[in-house]
């Protein structure tokens, strides 16, 4: 007990960080559209999910997930018809960190797509998980 009294700030920091982790865990459990890189890989392999990268051309050319279809976010609404043939399959959207792909998910949902997923953490998280990137031009 004396240790906690002398180091109360460390105990408070540990409690706050634990609370933050629990909050983040609870928040992510409610949103089933968010996929980790491992979950995305399983969905691609098991259900033939289509991956759509919504980053700009320079980012895409710098490295993208293999077999990803490239449709920049600014062009998504206009080019959503290109994805019609995948409407019965899951579609995983990705960007650099997960923010633009969340906006893309909302755009495609308005266009009538239902099986939509967002790669949590984007290509950065994909690469951090040790998954491959391709630099081939499509």
C-alpha positions as CSV (number, residue, x, y, z in Angstrom):
1,X,0.0,0.0,0.0
2,X,2.9,2.3,0.7
3,X,4.2,1.8,-2.8
4,X,0.8,3.0,-4.2
5,X,0.8,6.1,-1.9
6,X,4.3,7.1,-3.0
7,X,3.7,6.3,-6.7
8,X,0.1,7.3,-7.0
9,X,0.7,8.9,-10.4
10,X,1.9,5.6,-11.9
11,X,-1.1,3.9,-10.5
12,X,-3.4,6.6,-12.0
13,X,-1.7,6.3,-15.3
14,X,-2.1,2.5,-15.3
15,X,-5.8,2.8,-14.4
16,X,-6.4,5.4,-17.1
17,X,-4.6,3.4,-19.8
18,X,-6.6,0.2,-18.8
19,X,-9.8,2.1,-19.0
20,X,-8.9,3.4,-22.4
21,X,-8.1,-0.1,-23.6
22,X,-11.5,-1.3,-22.3
23,X,-13.3,1.6,-24.0
24,X,-11.5,0.9,-27.3
25,X,-12.3,-2.8,-27.1
26,X,-16.0,-2.1,-26.3
27,X,-16.2,0.4,-29.2
28,X,-14.7,-1.9,-31.8
29,X,-16.9,-4.8,-30.7
30,X,-20.0,-2.8,-31.6
31,X,-18.8,-2.0,-35.2
32,X,-18.7,-5.2,-37.2
33,X,-17.6,-3.4,-40.3
34,X,-14.1,-2.9,-39.0
35,X,-11.6,-5.7,-39.9
36,X,-8.1,-6.3,-38.8
37,X,-5.6,-7.3,-41.4
38,X,-5.9,-11.0,-40.4
39,X,-9.7,-10.8,-40.5
40,X,-9.5,-9.2,-44.0
41,X,-7.2,-11.9,-45.2
42,X,-9.6,-14.6,-44.0
43,X,-12.5,-12.8,-45.7
44,X,-10.6,-12.5,-49.0
45,X,-9.6,-16.2,-48.9
46,X,-12.9,-17.7,-47.7
47,X,-15.5,-15.5,-49.3
48,X,-13.6,-14.1,-52.3
49,X,-13.9,-10.5,-50.9
50,X,-13.0,-7.7,-53.3
51,X,-10.4,-5.2,-51.9
52,X,-10.8,-1.5,-53.0
53,X,-8.0,1.0,-52.3
54,X,-9.4,4.6,-52.1
55,X,-6.0,6.4,-51.8
56,X,-4.7,8.7,-54.4
57,X,-2.5,7.5,-57.3
58,X,0.8,8.4,-55.7
59,X,0.0,6.5,-52.5
60,X,-1.3,3.5,-54.5
61,X,1.9,3.4,-56.6
62,X,4.0,3.5,-53.5
63,X,2.7,0.2,-52.4
64,X,-0.7,-1.5,-52.3
65,X,-2.3,-4.7,-51.1
66,X,-2.0,-7.3,-53.9
67,X,-5.0,-7.6,-56.2
68,X,-6.6,-4.4,-54.8
69,X,-8.8,-2.4,-57.2
70,X,-7.8,1.2,-57.2
71,X,-10.6,3.8,-57.1
72,X,-9.6,7.1,-55.5
73,X,-12.1,8.4,-53.0
74,X,-12.7,11.5,-55.1
75,X,-13.8,9.3,-58.0
76,X,-15.7,6.7,-56.0
77,X,-19.3,8.0,-56.4
78,X,-18.8,8.4,-60.2
79,X,-17.1,5.0,-60.6
80,X,-19.2,3.0,-58.2
81,X,-20.7,1.2,-61.2
82,X,-17.4,-0.6,-61.6
83,X,-18.1,-2.5,-58.4
84,X,-21.7,-3.6,-59.4
85,X,-20.4,-7.0,-60.4
86,X,-19.1,-7.5,-56.8
87,X,-22.3,-6.5,-55.1
88,X,-23.0,-10.1,-53.9
89,X,-19.5,-10.4,-52.5
90,X,-17.9,-8.7,-49.5
91,X,-16.1,-5.5,-50.3
92,X,-13.2,-4.4,-48.1
93,X,-12.2,-0.7,-48.4
94,X,-8.8,0.5,-47.5
95,X,-6.8,3.7,-47.4
96,X,-3.6,4.8,-45.6
97,X,-5.0,4.8,-42.0
98,X,-8.7,4.0,-42.2
99,X,-10.4,7.4,-42.3
100,X,-11.0,7.8,-46.1
101,X,-12.1,4.2,-46.4
102,X,-14.7,4.9,-43.7
103,X,-16.1,7.7,-45.9
104,X,-15.9,5.4,-48.9
105,X,-18.0,2.8,-47.0
106,X,-20.7,5.4,-46.3
107,X,-20.7,6.4,-50.0
108,X,-21.1,2.8,-51.2
109,X,-23.7,2.1,-48.6
110,X,-25.8,4.9,-50.0
111,X,-25.3,3.3,-53.5
112,X,-27.0,0.1,-52.2
113,X,-24.0,-2.0,-51.4
114,X,-24.5,-4.1,-48.2
115,X,-21.5,-6.3,-47.5
116,X,-19.0,-3.5,-46.8
117,X,-16.0,-3.6,-44.5
118,X,-13.3,-1.1,-43.6
119,X,-9.7,-2.3,-43.1
120,X,-9.0,-0.9,-39.6
121,X,-5.7,1.1,-39.6
122,X,-5.5,0.9,-43.4
123,X,-2.5,-0.1,-45.4
124,X,-0.2,1.1,-42.5
125,X,-1.7,-1.5,-40.2
126,X,-1.6,-4.2,-43.0
127,X,2.1,-3.6,-43.5
128,X,2.7,-3.5,-39.7
129,X,1.0,-7.0,-39.5
130,X,3.6,-8.3,-41.9
131,X,1.2,-8.7,-44.8
132,X,2.6,-8.2,-48.3
133,X,2.5,-5.1,-50.5
134,X,2.7,-4.9,-54.2
135,X,4.2,-2.2,-56.3
136,X,2.9,-3.5,-59.7
137,X,0.9,-1.2,-61.8
138,X,-2.6,-2.3,-62.7
